[in-house]
Amino acid sequence: MTKILKLALLSVTAVVMTACNDMLGSSNNSESFTVCEVQTLNMEDVSKSCDKGNRVLFAPRTFGNEQLPVLFSALYCDHSQSIALTTGGVSCIYKPISMDSLQEEDVDIPQ
């Protein structure tokens, strides 16, 4: 009886471990593990530092303007993925907004 119980327990453990591995996503996509750090909202600077799909950390040079992380998130974050937003910065998956959807009079981007 104990051999059957041990075998059943081992089988259940193997199934659970396999399910956990699938849920965590054992993807070999190296882009998702690349982190780029930026300190500005300037589109040229951000696009030079990050590739689409990278994890991006926006940590501005100065602290105090709580709108900067929200603006960064609106312009550069993939909103179908998780976004970590604080009053001092934001971390997300980099997916810049298309320039076609922006009109200069709609958004005033501080430099």
Backbone torsions as a table, in degrees:
resi	resn	phi	psi	omega
1	MET	NA	-40.4	-178.7
2	THR	-68.1	-31.1	176.8
3	LYS	-65.4	-40.2	178.8
4	ILE	-66.9	-41.8	178.9
5	LEU	-63.9	-43.3	177.9
6	LYS	-63.7	-41.5	179.1
7	LEU	-64.8	-41.2	178.4
8	ALA	-64.6	-43.7	179.3
9	LEU	-63.3	-42.0	177.6
10	LEU	-62.7	-41.3	179.0
11	SER	-64.3	-45.2	179.2
12	VAL	-62.9	-42.3	178.9
13	THR	-61.0	-42.8	179.3
14	ALA	-63.1	-42.0	179.6
15	VAL	-65.0	-44.2	-179.8
16	VAL	-62.9	-44.2	-179.8
17	MET	-63.3	-39.6	177.9
18	THR	-64.8	-42.7	179.3
19	ALA	-64.4	-40.7	178.6
20	CYS	-63.7	-40.8	179.0
21	ASN	-63.2	-40.0	178.3
22	ASP	-67.2	-39.6	-179.4
23	MET	-67.6	-35.7	179.4
24	LEU	-74.1	-17.7	178.4
25	GLY	74.6	91.8	179.6
26	SER	-84.5	50.6	-178.6
27	SER	-74.3	143.5	176.2
28	ASN	-95.8	15.9	-179.2
29	ASN	-71.8	103.2	-175.8
30	SER	-69.9	-21.7	179.9
31	GLU	-61.6	-37.0	-175.8
32	SER	-68.3	-16.2	-179.2
33	PHE	-103.3	1.6	177.1
34	THR	-86.8	127.6	179.8
35	VAL	-113.1	128.5	173.5
36	CYS	-116.4	144.9	-179.1
37	GLU	-115.9	131.2	178.2
38	VAL	-129.1	155.5	-178.6
39	GLN	-124.3	7.3	-175.5
40	THR	-136.6	160.4	174.7
41	LEU	-92.3	-3.6	-177.5
42	ASN	-60.4	121.7	-175.2
43	MET	-60.1	-38.7	-179.9
44	GLU	-64.7	-44.7	-179.8
45	ASP	-63.9	-43.0	-178.6
46	VAL	-66.6	-44.1	-178.1
47	SER	-67.8	-26.4	175.5
48	LYS	-72.6	-32.2	-175.1
49	SER	-87.0	-27.6	-170.7
50	CYS	-127.5	148.5	172.3
51	ASP	-108.9	148.1	179.7
52	LYS	-54.3	131.3	-179.6
53	GLY	98.0	-13.4	176.6
54	ASN	-69.1	156.9	166.5
55	ARG	-79.9	134.3	-178.7
56	VAL	-122.7	139.2	175.1
57	LEU	-116.3	117.3	175.7
58	PHE	-99.8	110.9	177.8
59	ALA	-127.4	93.5	-175.0
60	PRO	-60.9	155.0	-179.7
61	ARG	-62.6	-34.4	-178.6
62	THR	-116.0	151.9	180.0
63	PHE	-113.2	142.0	175.6
64	GLY	138.6	-28.9	178.0
65	ASN	-93.2	99.3	-175.5
66	GLU	-70.6	-10.0	178.7
67	GLN	-80.0	-23.4	-176.8
68	LEU	-59.2	-47.8	177.8
69	PRO	-61.8	-36.1	178.9
70	VAL	-67.5	-42.9	176.9
71	LEU	-62.3	-44.3	178.9
72	PHE	-59.0	-46.4	179.8
73	SER	-58.9	-43.4	-179.5
74	ALA	-64.2	-35.4	-175.3
75	LEU	-88.1	-32.0	-167.1
76	TYR	-125.0	-6.1	-174.8
77	CYS	-100.3	144.9	173.8
78	ASP	-79.9	109.4	-174.4
79	HIS	-79.2	0.8	172.6
80	SER	-90.8	-3.4	178.9
81	GLN	-115.1	171.0	178.9
82	SER	-66.9	143.1	177.0
83	ILE	-129.3	125.8	175.7
84	ALA	-100.8	115.2	-173.5
85	LEU	-123.8	129.0	174.1
86	THR	-128.7	178.1	177.9
87	THR	-71.3	-15.0	-177.5
88	GLY	-107.5	-9.9	-178.0
89	GLY	179.4	-176.2	-179.6
90	VAL	-149.1	146.9	174.4
91	SER	-129.8	132.6	-177.0
92	CYS	-163.5	-177.2	173.5
93	ILE	-90.3	128.1	-175.0
94	TYR	-73.6	118.6	174.2
95	LYS	-148.4	90.2	-174.2
96	PRO	-64.6	147.2	176.0
97	ILE	-68.1	145.3	-179.2
98	SER	-74.1	142.1	-179.0
99	MET	-64.1	-25.5	178.8
100	ASP	-64.5	-29.7	-178.1
101	SER	-84.5	-7.9	178.7
102	LEU	-102.7	139.9	170.4
103	GLN	-121.8	137.2	-172.9
104	GLU	-55.9	-33.5	-178.5
105	GLU	-77.3	-13.3	-178.6
106	ASP	-80.8	-37.8	-173.1
107	VAL	-129.1	126.7	174.4
108	ASP	-102.1	105.0	-176.5
109	ILE	-92.9	115.7	178.0
110	PRO	-68.5	146.5	-178.6
111	GLN	-92.6	NA	NA
